Amino acid sequence: MDQDLLQRIAEGDSNAVARCVRQYGPRIWSLARRFSRTPQDAEDAVQEVFMAIWRSAGKFDSSKAEEATFITMVARRRLIDRMRRASAQPEASDPIPEDWHPGQLGSSAEDSAEVQAITDLLAQFDSPQREIIAMSVYGGYSHSAIADRLEIPLGTVKTHLRRGLDRVRQVLNIAEEVTP
């Protein structure tokens, strides 16, 4: 076992990061599966754990703990935090019905031309994409919550949302905001 692996990660050694993932990936995956509701959530958790390891590698002190103990502790803490956050979120309601449209929000803006244009455009989308967009934009669901509810991969949700929102921007001639 390479006792200076975490020190090398803290110094920015990409080979050390890759070695850490190879060496500790199966252990972290196993923990993530026990702490997660779905495989997609476990994948997100593993990524989050490795990011936490990367950020905290400089805090490792070999005189206080073994490298494997430190990594397992970071993983366990991060996974418990994720579990607590997930349990604090209210349970999502049923997916948005097929005949749902933005005008059902009861907003005074429902008569605006923009809302009508969006409603017409959403009606042109295929059913899964329309449902994903509606759940995200109007239902307030996170990407992972949508993936869980619809039992589809997280990447598929993100792709449908990105393409759909790009299409809405294009039709409405809205420039995409660039965040620094």
N, C-alpha and C positions, 0 to 999 in steps of 0.2 A: 504494500500500500504506500502510495506516494504522499508523505506527510506534508510536503510543501505545495500540494496541489492548490489549496485555497489561497495561499500566498501568491502563487503564480496567476491565479484568476484575478486577485485584487490588483495585480500589476498590469492586467490587460492582456495576458497571454491567451490567444484564441485556441491554441492547441490544448491548453489546460482546461478550457471550458468544454471543448469537445470530449476530452478524456473524462471529465466529471460527468457529463451526460451519459457516456457509455458505461462508466463504472457504477453510477448511482441511479441511472434511469429506471432499471427494473424495480429497485427498492421504492423509489418515489412513486412509480406507477402503481405498485401494489397498495401503498398507503392511500393514494388518491382514489383508487377504486373503492376502498373501504369507506372513505369520507364523502364520496360523491353519489348523487342519485343516478346519473347517466354516464355512459362512456364519453360523451361529448364534454360534459362538465369535468370529468376526470382529466381529459386532454387539456382543457383550459387550466385546470388546477396545476398540472405538471408544469406547464409553461410558466405559470405564475410562481411556482416554487423555485424553478431554476433562475428566474429573474431575481427572486429574493436572495437566493444563494449568491448570485453574482454581485448583488448590491452589498451583502453583508460579509463577503469573503474576507475583507480587511479586518473584521472584528474577531476573526478566529485566533485563539491562543492555544497552541498545542500543549501548554503546561496545565491547562484547565480541562481539556477534553480531547478525545480522539477526533479525527476528521470525520469519520462516519457518524459519530454521535452528534457532532455539531450540525452536519447536513441533515440528519434525521430530525433533530430538534427544530431547525428552521422549517423543514417541510411540515412537520406536525403542527407547529404554531400557525403557519400560513393556512393549512387545511382546516384547522379549527376555526380560524377567522372567517374563512369562506363559508363554512357550515353555519356559523352564527349569522352571518349576513343573509344567507339564503333563508334561514328560518325566520328572520325578522321581516322579510318581505311578505306581504299578503299573498295568499294563493290566488293565482290568476283565474279569471272566470273562463267560461267556455269560449272557444274560438269564435271570432266574429262570423255571423251568419252570411250565407251566400248573397242574400238580397240587401245587405247592409250598405248604406251610402253616407257620405259626410253630412248630408242634410239632417240626419237623425240626431245630430248633436244638439239640435234645438238652438243653435246660435243665431244671432240676428244677422250674421254674415251669410246665411244660407242662400240668400237671394242674389248674392254678388256674382258677377260674371266669372270671376276666378274660381270660386267654389264649384260653379256649374261646369266649368271647363275641366276641373280636376275630376269631378264626378263622372263626366262623359269619358274622360281618358281612362279612369280606373275600370270602367265598364268594358273597355277594349282589352284589358289585360286578361291573361289566362287565370283561371280560378286560384291556383296555389299562389301565384305572384300577387294577385289582388288581396288575398287573405293575409299574406305576410306583410304587405305594405299597410293595410288597414290595422293589423295588430300592432305594428310598430308605431305608426304615425298617430293614429287615433286612439288605440288602446293603451299605448304607453309601455308595451312589452319590450323587454331587452331582447337582443339577438338570441342569447342562449335560452331564454324563456320561450321564445317562438319555436326554436329548434326542439325543445323538450315537448311542448304542447302538440306540435305537428309531427313529431317523431321523424325529423329529417336532419341531415347533417348541418352543423353550424355554418360551414362554408357555403352551402346551398342557400341558406337564409340570407347571408351577407350578399351573395351574388344577386339574388332576386331583388333585394332592397336597392342595391347600388344601381342596377340596370333600370329598375322601375323609376327610381327618383331621378336618374339622369334623363329618362324619357319625359318625365313631368317637367323638369327644368327646360328641356329642349322645346316642348310644346308651348310652355308659358314664357319662353325666352327669358329665363332667369339665370343669371350668372352664378356659378358655384362659388360659395364663400371659401376663401383660403385662410386657414387658421395658421398663424405663425408657430 
